[in-house]
Amino acid sequence: MARKLNHDQKRALRAASVARFVQQYARKSQKGVEPNDRRYDRDLEATIRKLPPEELDRLIREDEDAPDSDN
């Protein structure tokens, strides 16, 4: 049986999805290769377009606020 996610877990999952989308969307095209070869979730793109700018900014910056586990 799947466990339900709490509010913080849902927000973290959503922020991770947005971060992954931004990384895939912003990737530069390869030289000499089809410029539209980038793959990303079109449904997530539509959802992101509907978000208020403040919410999108908060989701993108949430990943920056997290402390690095490397240090």
Beta strands, then each sheet from edge to edge (+ up, - down):
end
